[in-house]
C-alpha cells in the first residue's frame, strides 16, 4: 500500500513540477527549425519575426536550417522530439503537401499547430507580352486542345499541387512543367519556353511590379491587398481557394501553458503592429489564426491538398 501511495505521490509531484516549469517558460534559448536552406520563404519569415519574439520571450531564438526532401528532413526531425517547447518548427503548407503526396512518415496529427501568422496567394501568371491577357483566354486555349505549359517549382511541390487544383477547378488539362526552383520557373516564362507559371505571390513580387510578368488570377477567396488589381478564381466562377501560409508548430503534446505563451507573444506582436510593415515588404499579409479556428483551417487545407494531389500521390 505504501508503494502505491508513494508512486501516486511521485507522479503527482512530477505533474506539478512539469506544470510549474511550463508556467515559467521560457528559461533558456529556443531552437526554431526551418526545414529549408537559408533565404527561402520560411527562413525569411522567421528571421524577420525573430527579434520581436526575442523581445517578448526575453530569450534568444536560434534559427536552425535543416534542408532536404522538400522540407521532409527538418519536419521529421522535429516531429520525433520531446514536446518541451524548446524546439519548434517554422511551419507552412508544405507540411500538408508532403502528407498529401504520401512521401513522409509523419502526418499533421504528429504536430501541435500553435499559430498561422502570415499568408500569400498562389498566382497564375504569364509573361508581360503573352497572348493570354486574362484567365479566360488561357483556359479557353487549354479547353480547345492547345498545349498550355505551366511551370512550377518542383515535382510534387505545393505549387505543383496548386496548379493541378487550378486545372481541375477549370475542367481543363494543363501541361505542368516542374523546375528546380522559383527563379528557374520565372526565367522559363520570361524566356518564352513555357506559357505561364504558378508560384506564391511573394516570390513573384518583383517580376509583377516590373511588368515582366502579368498575374491572371490568385487563389484567395477575396482580392489581395498586395495585388488588388488581380481577380480571384472565385470571381471567375471557379471554386478554388488556396493559400501559402506560414506559422509555428511543435511536436505533438506541447504543454498548454507553453502554447498559450507563444500565442500571447504573437498576439502582442500583431497588436503592436510591429510586424505588419515587415510582412507587407515580404509580399505577404498578416493573417493570424490560433486555437479552434487554426485547427479548422488546417483540416480544410489538408483536404484541399489531398484532393488536388490526386494521381500525383504515391500509393
N, C-alpha and C positions, 0 to 999 in steps of 0.2 A: 504493500500500500504506500509505504514511504517512497518507493521508487517511482510509482505512478505520480504521486504528488510532486516529487522532485522534477520529473520530466515535464509536467504541466507548468511548473514554475519557471523552468528554464525556457520553455517555448514561449511563455508569456513575456518573460524578460527580454528575449531576443526580438519579439514582435514590437515591444515598447521601445527598445533601443533603436530598432530599424526606423520606427516612426519618428522618433526624435531626431535621428540622423537625417532623414529625408526633410524634416522641417527646417533644418539648418542649411540645407543645400543652397548654393554650392560652397564647399570649403576648400576647393582646390581647382586647378585649371580643368577645362572641359575640352575634350577632343571632338572635333567635328570632321567626320569623314566625308569627303567629296569624291563620289565614285567615278571620277573622270580626271583627266590631266588639267593642269593649271590653264586658265584662260577661257574655259568653256562657260556655258550659261550658268550652271550650278556653282562653279567656282567664283565667278564674278558676283553672283547674288550673295553668297555667304560672306565673301570678303568685304563687300560694301556694308553688310549688316554687322560685321564683327565688332567694330569699335563701339557701336551703340549697345550691343549685348554685353560687352565687357563693362561698360558703364553701369548697366542695370544689375549685373551679377557681382561686380566687384572682384572678378577673377578673369584670368586670361582664357581666351578661346584659341586652341591650337588647331589650325587647319591642316588636315592630312589628306593629300590627294592619292587615292588608290584606284588607278585606272585599270581597264581590262574588261573584255566581254561586253562592251556596250553599257558598262556600269555594274554588271553582274558580280564582278570580283569584290568590289567595295561593299555592295549591298549584302552579299552573302556573308562577308566577314562581320559586319555589324549585326546581322540577324543572329549570329551564333554567340554574341557577347552577353554578359550579365547585364540586366536592365537596371543599372545603378545610376543612370543619368549623367555619367562622366564620359560616355561616348555616344554621340548622336549622329544622325545621318542628314546631310543636305539632300532632301528628298525631292523627287519630281515625278511626273507622269511616266518617265522611263521605267519606273518600277512596275507599273501596271502593264506596260508594253511587253516587258520581258516575261511577266506572268502569262499574259495572253498568248504569247508565242510558244509557251511551254518549254522555254530554254533555260530555266533556272529551277533549283530545288525549293526555293522559298516561295511563299505567297504573301499577299498583303496582310494576311492574318498573323504573320510572324513579326509584325511591327505594330507599335502604338504610334499613330499619327498625332502629332502634337499641334501642328498648325499648318495651314496653307497661308503663304504670305503674299506672293505676287503671282501674276499670270500674264499671259500674252496669247493672242490667237495664232492659229495656223493660217498661213496666207497662201493662196494660189496666185502666182504672178507670172508674167511673160515679159519679154524684152520691151523696151520703150518703143521700138518701131515694129512690133509684132502685127501680123494681120488680124489677130484677135484683140479687139478693142474692149470687149466685155465678156463676162462669163457665158452669156448666151451664145456668142459666136463660137467659143471654144467647145461648148457642149454640143452644139448643133453639128460642128465639124466631126466630132467623135461619133455622134449618132448616125451620121450619113456614111460612116465607114472609113473616113480619113484616119490615118495613123497620127495620133497626137501623143508625142513623147513628153512625159512629165518627170523631171528629175527630183530625187530625194536624197537625203544624206544617210546612206547605209541600208543594207538589206535587213528588213525586219525592224527598222527603227520606228520611233513614234511618228516621224514624218511620213515614212512608208505606209504605215497603217492609216494615217490621216488621209493620204492620197487615195488609198483603196476605199476608205469611207466616203470620200467625195464622189468617186466613180460610182459606187453602189447607190448613193443617195440620188444621183442624177440618172441612173439606169443606163450608163454607157461604159465602154471599155476604154481605159487609158493605158498607154504603153509606158509603164513605170520603170524608170532607169535609175538604179542606185549608184551613187558616187561616194567616195571615201568620206567626204565631209561637206559642210555647207558652202565653203568658199569654192570648192571644185564644182558644186552644183550651180552656183551663181555664174561662174565663169562659162559653164557649158551653155547656159541660156543666152548670156550676152554675146557669146561667140557664134550663136546660131546653130549649135549642134543639136539642141532639143527645143521644143516649143515653149515649155514652161517649167515651173517647179512648185514644190510645196515645202515650205520651211516655217519655222517660228518667226513671228513678226520682228522680234528684236534683232535677229540675225540679218534681216533684210533692210533694216532701218536706213543705212547709208545709201544703198542702191536705189531704194524707193525715193528718198529725198532728192537724189541727184537726177532722177528721171531715167536712169539706166534700166530700171525695171518698172513695170506697171502692175499694181495689185488689182486683181479682178474680183476677189471676194475673200472674206475672212470667216472663221468658224465660231465666232462669238454668237450669242443669241441676240445681242444688240451691237450697234456700231461702237467701235473703239475710240476712246478719246485721243489715242495716238495716231489713229488712221481714220479720222471722221468722215472722209470722203469715200471710203471703200464700203460697199454694201456687204451684208451678211448673206450666207447661204439661205438662211431663213427668209430674208427679204425676197430672195429669188425663187422661193417656193420649194426649197429642198430642206427636208427635216434632218438637219445636221448641226450639232453644237459640240465643239471640242475646244479644249484649252491646253496650252502648255503651262503647267503650274509648277511652282517651286515652294518648298517649305521645309519643315523639320519633322523627323520621325526618330523613333528609338526602338531598341529591341523590345519585344513583347514582354509585358509585366512591369512596366515602369511604375514606380510608386506614385500614387495620385498627387501627393504633395509636390513631387518633382515636376510632374506635368503642369500642375497649377502654377508653379513658379515660372516655368517657361512661358505659359500663356500670359501671366501677369506682366512679364518683361516685354513681350511682344505687343501686348495691348497698350502699354505705356509708350513704347516707341511709335506706334501708329497714332496714338492720341497727341503726342508731342509734334507730330508732323515732320520729325527729323529724318525720316526715310523716304518720304513721298517724292521729293525732288530727285533724289538719287534713283529711285525706281523709274521715274519718267525718263531720266537721262539714259537709263539702260534700255529704253524702249519697251518697258513693262508697265504694269499698273498694279497698285496696291489692291489686293482683293482678299483680305484676311478672313479665314474661317477657322473655327475651333469647335470642339465638342461634338454634339449630335449633328450639327449642320455639316461639319467636316466629314464625319463618318458617312453621312448620306451622299455627299459629293464624291467621296472615294468609291463607294459602291456603284454609283451611276457611271462614273468614269471608267471603272473596271468593266462594266457591262458593255459600254460602247466600244472599248478597246477589244474586248473578246469577240464581239460580233464582227468588228471590222477586220480582225486578224484572219478570220475565215480559213481559207486554204493555205495561208502563209504559216499558220501554226504547225508546230511539229506534233505528230501523232504520238 
